């Protein structure tokens, strides 16, 4: 069973989850890899964690990359919601300078003001910057991990990878 470090004891209302996609099956010369077997275990662990915490998303938004969408599918199957795909959640693109990338990160941070409990599934270069944009110290987010936020405040970090080997 995964464990979360709880950073606050606030009442959990209108929470948001920033999820990094689970481990991918790396194929040479392919930027849109599917999940590996390890990644599928991580995604299942993520669902178990959310069930244990009573965090059932009413909305799931994913980067269009296959590894993100497949991670989101595990959540969507359990939560019985459709997955929305949003290019806003893409990792930094080769044609995108750092200023444009930061502007996208800032736009994403503004989206977190939603009152609907949402799981956002994206990438390791993106999610920590969103956290930073909200005024929190940067934290590494390993594959399959999540930041748990309420009203822009960091509540916890779930190390899914710890139980998935």
N, C-alpha and C positions, 0 to 999 in steps of 0.2 A: 504494500500500500504506500502511496506517495505521501509526503508530508509537506505542509506549507508553513513557512515562517510568517506568522501573523504580526504585522507591524502596527496595528491599531485595533482597538476594540469597538470601533464605531458600528452603529447599526447598519446592516447591509441593505441599502436601497439604491436603485438606479445604478448598479455596478456596471463596469465595462471590463472586458478581458482583452489584453493584448497578447496574442498567442503567436509564438514563432512556429513555423511549420515543423513537423517531425522529421526525423532522419530520412534523407533521400537516397535512392539507389543511383549512385553516380555513374553516368555513362559518358565516356569521352565525347567531346564536341557536342554535348547536348545541355542546353541551359534550362530545359523544362523536364527534369527528371521526375519519375513517380516516387512514391514512398518505398523504402526498403522494408524488409521484414521487421527490422528493429524499429523503423518509423511507425509501422502499423501497431506494434506493441506500445510505443510511446503514446500514440493517439488513443488507444484503448485505456491506457493508464490515465490520460487526461480526462476522459469521460468518467472513469471511476472516481477521480478526485472531485470533479464538479458535482457528481451525484452525492458524494459524502458531505460536501459543503452546502448542498441545496442550491447550487448555482446553475439553474437551467436557463440558457439564453432564449430570449424571445426573437432574437435577430442574430444572424451569422453573416458576416461580410468577409470575403476572401480575396486575396490577390489572385489574378488569373493563372498564375503558375500552377502546374499540375500538383506539385508537392504540397502547396497551400490548400488547393481545392480538395485534395484527398484527405488532408488533415481535417478540414472543415466538414467533410462528409461524415466522419465518425460522430462529430458533435451534432450535426443536423439529423442524422438517423435517430439518435437518442432523444433530441429535443423536439423532433417532429416539426421542423421549420425548413423553409427553402433557403438555399445559399444565394446571397447576392454577390456578384463578382464586381470588384472595383479596382481599376488600374491605379488608383491613388495609392494602394497598398504595395505596389511593385517595389522591388529593391532599386537602388540607384542604377539607372541605365547608362550605357557607355556614351550615349550622346548628350547626357544630362550633366551640366556643370553643378558644382556643389551648391551654388546659390539657388538654382532651380529645384534641386533635391530638397534643400532646407525649406523652401516655400511649400513644397508638397507635404513635408513633415508637419509644418505649421498648420496647413489646411486640415490634415488628419487630426491633429490635437484639438482643433475646434469642433470636429465631428463628435468628439467624446462627450460633449455636453448633452447628448441624447438622454432622454428619461427612460428609454427602453433598454433593458438589460441586453447587452450585445457582446458577442465574441468576434473580435477582429483578428483574422489569421493572415500573417504577413511574414516578413523576413528579418534576419538577424541584424542587418545594417539599419533597418528602419525603426523597429519597435523601441530600441533603447533611446533613439533620438526623439521619439514622440514623448517618452517619459521625461527626458531632459527639457523638452519644450514646455512641459507642464510644471517645470520648476523643481523637479526631483533630480538627485544625483544620478548619473548614468550607471546602469547595471548591465552586465553581460546577460544575454538571454540565450541559453543553449537551445538546441533543437528540441522542440516539443514542450518547452517551458512557457510559462505565462506570467504576465504582470496583472495583478488584480487591483482595479481602481474603483473608487467610489467618489463621485463628484470631483474628479480630478486628483484625489488623494490616494497615494499608494497604500494599499491595505496589506498586500502580501506578494510573495514570489513563490511559485510552485516549481520545485525541481523535479519534473517528471523523469528526466534522464537518469536520476539516481537509482530508480527501480528497474530501468530497462536495459542496463548493461551497455 
